[in-house]
Amino acid sequence: MSQEMTFMQQLTAYTDTIGGFVWSSYLLQPLLLGTGAFLMIGLGFMPLRNIARAIRILFQKTEGKGEISPWQAMMTSMAATVGTGNIVGVATAILIGGPGAVFWMWCTALVGMATKFCEATLAVKYREVTPNGSYVGGPMYYIKNGLGPKWAWMAMTFAIFGAIACFGPGNMTQAHAIATNLESSFGISKVATSIVLFLLVGSVLIGGVKRIGAVAGKIVPFMGIMYILFGIWVLVLHHDRVPGAFMQIFQYAFQPVAAAGGAAGIALSKAIQMGIARGLFSNEAGLGTAPIAHATAQTDCPVRQGFLGMLDPFLDTIVICTVTAMIILIAGEVGNVEIHNASLLTAKSFETALPGTFGKFVVSGSLLFFAFTTILGWAVYGERCAMYIFGYKVSLPYRILFTCIVPVGALNELAFAWSFSDLFNGLMALPNLVALLLLSPVVFRLTKEYFAKLEKEEAATAAPATKAEQA
């Protein structure tokens, strides 16, 4: 047993080392933020100016070819993003990177709006239909169909990373977070949780993307709204501490956290690294997973789906993650020596901030539903990556394997899984970001054509009214 633990510790250390290089200021950090900034500037800051338009489109009925409605496609994408990253991931970023990490999470979200707009637009533009009628798309398809055969190796690279990665960030870590939280908060055994999760996940996945979209379309908006409302309640109860919490975020975004007592300080580079890494883990902007879900939408307009794509990081990180961060900083439990993991930090912070033990139920309920829907969303991602590699017939075997891995995550300690998740998130992002840069002229052209057409339609609608007024 000791040899096994030693091997796993060594493997985790190696994975951390490689992941640290991938996420370093020499590679993924500048590429991620730089790509997002380039796309935002190239779009003329259009995503920031059109949040209201995107929200209107979200509730409009659209017609077109696809498997599920644009709303369900976005909710499937949100299901994968709104998960442990919003609860455990934020706490991890603050514990390791300090309050300043939250600022860098915001940065990934703001530039990530442009990134996800481009991802969703390209996903619909270059998607394909399989012999069984499934609509498939994402980085592997817009690399292959948009950049041409000479880039096929990069498309396959992304698909391989994606098919493997889904077992880490989208499966084991989510199941582990659910099982650990239910055991520590309510004394429910991990064995019982693993069995129930196995049955629930299997019953949904057997119905394919349509059932996943239907389930996500109901659970995600309900839990997201409830979590935000509870967060607002905390901010109102402790409104006098809100300015101080924001001060900590901005102060430590640009300077290291000094050592206190016997504890070591936190370097500024660690705040930046954790903020970007956990920001991407939470909103997945640039990762390349979300466009896989958006490609299934029933729409004939790539840009319209792009608007829905850009709402992902805004709602996920700017809204939901900020709620978690503010509650953690307001509660003041970060320095509590009894808190030894991120999940416990968030739960304790809610308990401290809300009257009675109500906070424990809020965190446990939110984590349960957020993580469960994340498992469902990532099942779609992994399945579509596997379909690209092996063909559409691999769909059902992959769902079965994915379901069987859920109890493994629930029952085992996952230091390696979190390390594995960060590494493969970064490896998936690399080919996707390169593709987005190379295909950016296509997105810029499609966006200009969309707004030009929109202006003509608005002018044509306004012309009869003007003539009537003159008469």
C-alpha positions as CSV (number, residue, x, y, z in Angstrom):
1,M,0.0,0.0,0.0
2,S,2.8,2.3,0.9
3,Q,4.5,1.6,-2.5
4,E,1.2,2.4,-4.2
5,M,0.9,5.6,-2.4
6,T,4.5,6.5,-3.1
7,F,3.9,5.8,-6.8
8,M,0.7,8.0,-6.9
9,Q,2.5,10.8,-5.0
10,Q,5.4,10.7,-7.5
11,L,2.9,10.6,-10.4
12,T,1.1,13.6,-9.0
13,A,4.4,15.4,-8.6
14,Y,5.3,14.8,-12.2
15,T,1.9,15.8,-13.4
16,D,2.1,19.0,-11.3
17,T,5.5,19.8,-12.8
18,I,4.3,19.3,-16.4
19,G,1.1,21.1,-15.7
20,G,3.0,24.0,-14.1
21,F,5.0,24.4,-17.3
22,V,1.9,24.3,-19.5
23,W,0.2,26.9,-17.3
24,S,3.3,29.0,-16.9
25,S,3.7,32.6,-17.8
26,Y,5.9,31.3,-20.7
27,L,3.1,29.3,-22.4
28,L,-0.6,29.1,-21.7
29,Q,-1.1,32.2,-19.6
30,P,-0.1,34.7,-22.3
31,L,-1.6,32.5,-25.1
32,L,-5.0,32.3,-23.3
33,L,-5.3,35.9,-22.3
34,G,-3.6,37.1,-25.5
35,T,-6.0,35.1,-27.8
36,G,-9.0,36.4,-25.9
37,A,-7.7,40.0,-26.0
38,F,-6.9,39.7,-29.8
39,L,-10.4,38.3,-30.5
40,M,-12.1,41.0,-28.4
41,I,-10.2,43.8,-30.2
42,G,-10.8,42.2,-33.5
43,L,-14.6,42.1,-32.8
44,G,-14.5,45.7,-31.7
45,F,-15.4,44.8,-28.2
46,M,-18.7,43.6,-29.6
47,P,-19.3,40.9,-26.8
48,L,-19.2,43.5,-24.1
49,R,-21.6,45.8,-25.9
50,N,-24.1,43.1,-26.8
51,I,-24.8,41.3,-23.5
52,A,-28.4,42.5,-23.6
53,R,-28.8,41.3,-27.2
54,A,-27.4,37.9,-26.2
55,I,-29.9,37.6,-23.4
56,R,-32.8,38.5,-25.8
57,I,-31.6,35.9,-28.3
58,L,-31.5,33.3,-25.5
59,F,-35.3,33.6,-25.1
60,Q,-36.2,33.9,-28.8
61,K,-37.5,30.9,-30.7
62,T,-35.2,29.9,-33.6
63,E,-35.6,27.4,-36.4
64,G,-32.9,25.4,-38.1
65,K,-31.2,22.0,-38.4
66,G,-29.8,20.4,-35.3
67,E,-30.5,18.0,-32.4
68,I,-31.6,20.2,-29.5
69,S,-32.8,23.8,-29.1
70,P,-30.3,26.6,-28.8
71,W,-31.4,27.0,-25.2
72,Q,-30.8,23.4,-24.4
73,A,-27.4,23.5,-26.2
74,M,-26.4,26.5,-24.1
75,M,-27.7,24.8,-20.9
76,T,-25.7,21.7,-21.8
77,S,-22.6,23.9,-22.1
78,M,-23.5,25.7,-18.9
79,A,-24.1,22.3,-17.2
80,A,-20.5,21.4,-17.9
81,T,-19.1,24.8,-16.7
82,V,-21.3,25.5,-13.7
83,G,-19.9,22.8,-11.4
84,T,-17.3,22.3,-8.7
85,G,-15.2,25.1,-10.3
86,N,-17.8,27.6,-9.0
87,I,-17.7,26.3,-5.5
88,V,-14.6,24.2,-4.8
89,G,-12.5,25.8,-7.6
90,V,-13.0,29.3,-6.4
91,A,-12.1,28.3,-2.8
92,T,-9.0,26.5,-4.1
93,A,-7.9,29.6,-6.0
94,I,-8.2,31.7,-2.9
95,L,-6.5,29.2,-0.6
96,I,-3.5,28.7,-2.9
97,G,-3.4,32.0,-4.8
98,G,-4.9,34.4,-2.3
99,P,-7.8,36.9,-2.8
100,G,-6.0,38.4,-5.8
101,A,-6.7,35.1,-7.8
102,V,-10.3,36.2,-8.1
103,F,-9.3,39.2,-10.2
104,W,-7.5,37.0,-12.7
105,M,-10.5,34.8,-12.8
106,W,-12.5,37.8,-13.9
107,C,-9.9,38.6,-16.6
108,T,-10.2,35.1,-18.1
109,A,-14.0,35.6,-18.1
110,L,-14.0,39.0,-19.8
111,V,-11.7,38.1,-22.6
112,G,-13.3,34.6,-22.5
113,M,-16.5,36.1,-23.8
114,A,-14.9,36.9,-27.1
115,T,-13.2,33.5,-27.1
116,K,-16.5,31.6,-26.5
117,F,-18.3,33.7,-29.1
118,C,-15.8,32.6,-31.7
119,E,-15.8,29.0,-30.5
120,A,-19.6,28.6,-30.7
121,T,-19.8,30.5,-34.1
122,L,-17.1,28.2,-35.6
123,A,-18.8,25.1,-34.1
124,V,-22.0,25.7,-36.0
125,K,-20.2,26.9,-39.2
126,Y,-18.1,23.8,-39.6
127,R,-20.2,21.1,-37.9
128,E,-21.0,17.8,-39.6
129,V,-23.9,15.2,-39.5
130,T,-23.1,11.6,-38.8
131,P,-24.9,8.7,-40.5
132,N,-27.1,8.2,-37.5
133,G,-28.3,11.9,-37.6
134,S,-26.1,13.3,-34.8
135,Y,-24.8,16.8,-35.2
136,V,-21.1,16.9,-34.3
137,G,-18.8,19.9,-34.1
138,G,-16.2,21.6,-32.0
139,P,-12.4,22.2,-32.3
140,M,-11.6,18.9,-34.1
141,Y,-14.2,19.8,-36.8
142,Y,-13.4,23.4,-37.3
143,I,-9.7,22.6,-37.4
144,K,-10.3,19.9,-40.0
145,N,-12.9,21.7,-42.1
146,G,-11.8,25.2,-41.6
147,L,-8.0,24.9,-41.8
148,G,-7.8,21.9,-44.2
149,P,-6.3,18.4,-44.3
150,K,-2.7,19.5,-43.4
151,W,-4.0,20.5,-39.9
152,A,-5.7,17.1,-39.3
153,W,-3.0,16.1,-36.9
154,M,-4.0,19.0,-34.6
155,A,-7.7,18.1,-34.8
156,M,-6.8,14.5,-33.8
157,T,-4.6,15.8,-31.0
158,F,-7.5,17.8,-29.5
159,A,-9.9,14.8,-29.8
160,I,-7.4,12.5,-28.0
161,F,-6.9,15.0,-25.2
162,G,-10.6,15.6,-24.9
163,A,-11.6,11.9,-24.8
164,I,-9.1,11.3,-22.0
165,A,-9.5,14.6,-20.1
166,C,-13.3,14.2,-19.6
167,F,-12.6,11.4,-17.0
168,G,-10.7,13.9,-14.8
169,P,-12.3,17.4,-14.6
170,G,-15.7,16.3,-15.9
171,N,-16.1,13.0,-14.0
172,M,-13.9,11.9,-11.1
173,T,-13.4,15.4,-9.6
174,Q,-17.1,16.1,-9.7
175,A,-18.2,12.8,-8.2
176,H,-15.5,13.1,-5.5
177,A,-16.7,16.6,-4.6
178,I,-20.3,15.3,-4.2
179,A,-19.3,12.3,-2.1
180,T,-16.9,14.2,0.1
181,N,-19.3,17.0,0.8
182,L,-22.3,14.7,1.6
183,E,-20.1,12.6,3.9
184,S,-18.6,15.6,5.8
185,S,-21.9,17.5,6.0
186,F,-24.5,14.8,6.6
187,G,-22.6,11.6,7.3
188,I,-23.7,9.9,4.1
189,S,-21.2,7.2,3.2
190,K,-19.3,7.5,0.0
191,V,-20.4,4.0,-1.0
192,A,-24.0,5.0,-0.9
193,T,-23.3,8.2,-2.9
194,S,-21.3,6.3,-5.5
195,I,-24.2,3.8,-6.1
196,V,-26.8,6.5,-6.4
197,L,-24.6,8.6,-8.7
198,F,-23.9,5.6,-10.9
199,L,-27.6,4.9,-11.3
200,L,-28.6,8.6,-11.9
201,V,-25.8,9.3,-14.4
202,G,-26.5,6.0,-16.3
203,S,-30.2,6.6,-16.5
204,V,-29.6,10.1,-18.2
205,L,-26.7,9.2,-20.4
206,I,-28.5,6.2,-21.9
207,G,-30.9,8.7,-23.6
208,G,-28.0,10.6,-25.4
209,V,-27.6,14.3,-26.0
210,K,-31.4,15.0,-26.3
211,R,-32.1,13.7,-22.8
212,I,-29.0,15.4,-21.4
213,G,-30.1,18.7,-23.0
214,A,-33.6,18.3,-21.5
215,V,-32.3,17.6,-18.0
216,A,-29.8,20.4,-18.1
217,G,-32.4,22.8,-19.4
218,K,-34.4,22.3,-16.2
219,I,-31.7,21.9,-13.5
220,V,-29.1,24.4,-14.5
221,P,-31.2,27.6,-14.6
222,F,-33.1,26.6,-11.4
223,M,-30.0,25.9,-9.3
224,G,-28.1,28.9,-10.8
225,I,-30.8,31.3,-9.9
226,M,-31.2,29.8,-6.4
227,Y,-27.5,30.0,-5.7
228,I,-27.3,33.6,-6.8
229,L,-30.3,34.6,-4.7
230,F,-28.7,33.0,-1.6
231,G,-25.5,34.8,-2.4
232,I,-27.3,38.2,-2.6
233,W,-28.9,37.4,0.7
234,V,-25.5,37.0,2.3
235,L,-24.2,40.3,0.7
236,V,-27.2,42.1,2.1
237,L,-26.8,40.6,5.6
238,H,-23.1,41.6,5.6
239,H,-23.2,44.7,3.4
240,D,-20.7,46.5,5.6
241,R,-18.0,43.9,4.7
242,V,-18.5,44.0,1.0
243,P,-16.2,47.0,0.2
244,G,-13.4,45.3,2.2
245,A,-13.7,42.1,0.3
246,F,-13.4,43.9,-3.0
247,M,-10.4,45.8,-1.6
248,Q,-8.6,42.5,-0.9
249,I,-9.3,41.2,-4.4
250,F,-7.8,44.3,-6.1
251,Q,-5.0,44.8,-3.6
252,Y,-3.6,41.2,-3.9
253,A,-4.1,41.0,-7.6
254,F,-1.0,43.1,-8.0
255,Q,1.1,42.3,-4.9
256,P,2.0,39.1,-3.0
257,V,0.1,38.1,0.2
258,A,2.5,38.6,3.1
259,A,3.1,35.8,5.6
260,A,1.0,35.8,8.7
261,G,1.9,33.9,11.9
262,G,3.8,30.8,11.0
263,A,2.3,30.6,7.5
264,A,4.1,31.2,4.3
265,G,3.2,34.1,2.1
266,I,1.6,33.8,-1.4
267,A,3.6,34.9,-4.4
268,L,2.0,37.1,-7.0
269,S,2.8,34.6,-9.8
270,K,0.8,32.0,-7.8
271,A,-2.3,34.3,-7.7
272,I,-2.1,34.8,-11.5
273,Q,-1.5,31.1,-12.2
274,M,-4.4,29.9,-9.9
275,G,-6.7,32.7,-11.1
276,I,-6.3,31.8,-14.8
277,A,-6.2,28.0,-14.2
278,R,-9.3,28.0,-12.0
279,G,-11.0,30.6,-14.2
280,L,-10.6,28.3,-17.2
281,F,-11.6,25.3,-15.1
282,S,-14.8,27.1,-14.2
283,N,-15.8,28.8,-17.5
284,E,-13.8,26.7,-20.0
285,A,-13.3,29.7,-22.3
286,G,-10.6,28.7,-24.8
287,L,-10.6,25.0,-23.6
288,G,-12.6,24.0,-26.7
289,T,-15.3,21.9,-24.9
290,A,-18.3,24.3,-25.0
291,P,-18.4,24.5,-28.8
292,I,-19.0,20.7,-28.9
293,A,-22.4,21.3,-27.1
294,H,-23.2,24.5,-29.2
295,A,-22.7,22.5,-32.4
296,T,-25.8,20.4,-31.6
297,A,-28.1,23.5,-31.6
298,Q,-31.1,23.8,-34.0
299,T,-30.0,26.9,-35.8
300,D,-28.8,27.9,-39.3
301,C,-27.0,31.1,-38.0
302,P,-23.6,30.5,-36.5
303,V,-23.4,34.1,-35.1
304,R,-26.7,33.8,-33.2
305,Q,-25.3,30.7,-31.4
306,G,-22.1,32.6,-30.8
307,F,-24.0,35.2,-28.8
308,L,-25.3,32.4,-26.5
309,G,-21.7,31.0,-26.3
310,M,-20.4,34.3,-25.0
311,L,-22.9,34.3,-22.1
312,D,-21.3,31.2,-20.6
313,P,-18.2,32.9,-19.0
314,F,-20.3,36.0,-18.0
315,L,-22.9,34.0,-16.1
316,D,-20.4,31.4,-14.8
317,T,-17.5,33.5,-13.6
318,I,-18.5,37.1,-13.4
319,V,-21.8,36.3,-11.7
320,I,-21.7,32.8,-9.9
321,C,-18.0,32.6,-9.1
322,T,-18.0,36.1,-7.8
323,V,-20.9,35.2,-5.4
324,T,-18.8,32.3,-4.0
325,A,-15.6,34.5,-3.7
326,M,-17.4,37.3,-1.9
327,I,-19.0,35.0,0.6
328,I,-15.6,33.3,1.3
329,L,-13.9,36.7,1.9
330,I,-16.8,38.1,3.9
331,A,-17.0,35.1,6.2
332,G,-13.2,35.4,7.0
333,E,-12.6,31.6,7.3
334,V,-9.6,31.5,5.0
335,G,-7.1,31.5,7.9
336,N,-9.1,28.9,9.9
337,V,-6.6,26.1,10.8
338,E,-9.4,23.5,11.0
339,I,-10.2,24.0,7.3
340,H,-8.0,21.7,5.3
341,N,-9.7,21.6,1.9
342,A,-11.5,23.9,-0.5
343,S,-14.9,22.2,-0.3
344,L,-14.9,22.6,3.5
345,L,-13.9,26.3,3.2
346,T,-16.9,27.1,1.1
347,A,-19.3,25.2,3.3
348,K,-17.9,26.8,6.5
349,S,-18.1,30.2,4.9
350,F,-21.7,29.8,4.0
351,E,-22.4,28.5,7.5
352,T,-20.7,31.5,9.1
353,A,-22.4,34.0,6.8
354,L,-26.0,32.6,7.0
355,P,-28.0,32.2,10.2
356,G,-28.1,28.7,11.8
357,T,-27.0,25.7,9.7
358,F,-28.8,26.8,6.6
359,G,-25.6,27.6,4.8
360,K,-24.5,23.9,4.9
361,F,-27.6,22.9,3.0
362,V,-27.1,25.7,0.4
363,V,-23.6,24.5,-0.4
364,S,-24.4,20.8,-0.4
365,G,-27.5,21.2,-2.5
366,S,-25.8,23.5,-5.0
367,L,-22.7,21.3,-5.2
368,L,-24.8,18.2,-5.7
369,F,-26.7,19.6,-8.7
370,F,-23.9,21.7,-10.2
371,A,-21.5,18.7,-10.1
372,F,-24.1,16.3,-11.3
373,T,-25.0,18.4,-14.4
374,T,-21.2,18.9,-15.0
375,I,-20.8,15.1,-15.3
376,L,-23.6,15.0,-17.9
377,G,-22.2,17.9,-19.9
378,W,-18.7,16.4,-20.0
379,A,-20.1,13.0,-21.0
380,V,-21.2,14.7,-24.3
381,Y,-17.8,16.2,-24.8
382,G,-15.9,13.0,-24.3
383,E,-18.4,11.0,-26.4
384,R,-18.0,13.4,-29.3
385,C,-14.2,13.4,-29.1
386,A,-14.3,9.6,-29.1
387,M,-16.7,9.6,-32.1
388,Y,-14.2,11.7,-34.0
389,I,-11.4,9.2,-33.3
390,F,-13.3,5.9,-33.6
391,G,-16.5,6.7,-35.5
392,Y,-20.1,7.2,-34.3
393,K,-20.6,3.5,-33.2
394,V,-18.3,4.1,-30.2
395,S,-21.0,6.4,-28.7
396,L,-22.8,3.8,-26.5
397,P,-19.7,2.0,-25.2
398,Y,-18.1,5.3,-24.3
399,R,-21.2,6.3,-22.3
400,I,-21.1,3.0,-20.4
401,L,-17.4,3.4,-19.6
402,F,-17.9,7.1,-18.6
403,T,-20.7,6.0,-16.2
404,C,-18.6,3.2,-14.7
405,I,-15.8,5.7,-13.8
406,V,-18.2,7.8,-11.7
407,P,-17.9,5.5,-8.6
408,V,-14.1,5.5,-8.9
409,G,-14.1,9.2,-8.4
410,A,-16.6,9.1,-5.6
411,L,-14.7,6.5,-3.6
412,N,-11.0,7.6,-4.0
413,E,-8.8,10.4,-2.9
414,L,-8.1,12.6,-5.9
415,A,-5.1,14.7,-5.5
416,F,-3.8,13.2,-8.8
417,A,-7.2,13.7,-10.5
418,W,-7.1,17.5,-9.8
419,S,-3.5,17.7,-11.0
420,F,-4.5,15.6,-14.1
421,S,-7.4,17.9,-14.7
422,D,-5.3,21.0,-14.8
423,L,-2.8,19.4,-17.1
424,F,-5.3,18.1,-19.6
425,N,-7.3,21.3,-19.6
426,G,-4.2,23.1,-20.6
427,L,-3.3,20.5,-23.3
428,M,-6.8,20.7,-24.8
429,A,-6.6,24.5,-24.9
430,L,-3.3,24.7,-26.8
431,P,-4.6,23.4,-30.2
432,N,-7.9,25.1,-29.8
433,L,-6.4,28.5,-29.2
434,V,-4.1,28.1,-32.2
435,A,-7.1,27.3,-34.4
436,L,-9.1,30.2,-33.1
437,L,-6.3,32.6,-34.0
438,L,-6.0,31.1,-37.5
439,L,-9.7,31.1,-38.1
440,S,-10.4,34.5,-36.5
441,P,-10.8,36.2,-40.0
442,V,-13.8,33.8,-40.7
443,V,-15.5,34.9,-37.4
444,F,-14.8,38.6,-38.0
445,R,-16.4,38.3,-41.5
446,L,-19.4,36.3,-40.3
447,T,-20.0,38.9,-37.6
448,K,-19.8,41.8,-39.9
449,E,-22.2,40.1,-42.3
450,Y,-24.6,39.4,-39.5
451,F,-24.7,43.0,-38.3
452,A,-24.9,44.3,-41.9
453,K,-27.9,42.1,-42.5
454,L,-29.5,43.2,-39.2
455,E,-29.1,46.9,-40.1
456,K,-30.8,46.3,-43.5
457,E,-33.7,44.5,-41.8
458,E,-34.1,47.2,-39.2
459,A,-34.0,49.9,-41.9
460,A,-36.6,48.1,-44.0
461,T,-38.9,47.7,-40.9
462,A,-38.5,51.4,-40.0
463,A,-39.1,52.7,-43.6
464,P,-42.9,52.0,-43.7
465,A,-43.4,53.7,-40.4
466,T,-41.5,56.8,-41.6
467,K,-43.7,57.1,-44.7
468,A,-46.8,56.7,-42.6
469,E,-45.7,59.5,-40.2
470,Q,-45.0,61.8,-43.2
471,A,-48.5,61.2,-44.6
